[in-house]
Amino acid sequence: FDTGDDCIAIKSGRNADGRRLNAPTENVIVSDCRMKDGHGGITVGSEISGGVRNLFAMNCRLDSPNLDHALRVKNNAMRGGRLENLHFRNIQVGQVAHAVITIDFNYEEGAKGSFTPVVRDYTVEGLRSTKSKHALDVQGLANAPIVNLKLTNCTFDNVAEGNVVKNVKDATLENVKINGKRIDFVGA
């Protein structure tokens, strides 16, 4: 994928239309893909009002100085939507311009809306990245934290700046290293 926009974009309807249909995108498998230029590599949202559940991505390679984010979620309180059971395994990231893992509830309208965005049970196992501005840019809302974020056996090298982490509840890191240093909490 070399799109100039999101390489893989998983969606389920925008705002009232997505809520009216109330049909989550579910049981998606992304495997053995290669991604280059774009805003996000494997992206969930932003038109996500119907929700997403049971996404599995594995054995993918993402690499380009013109790729902003490797794994990306875009949501806000205007869209809402429940995103749950998102699992990533054996992801190789060469270079990305911004963050390797981005979960952003401040996308576009941010907290301006009456539909609570939900991300829960988001796991990443066996990810390795070689160059990025941030390892993590994970931002829930004060009234809508990101819940149960788990990273296992992940290595982020050549990270220029610290993580951006706001409103995350129940984060677990097991054998996670940034620039060769083991970290034990997402704010590190």
Disulfide bonds with the S-S distance in Angstrom:
none
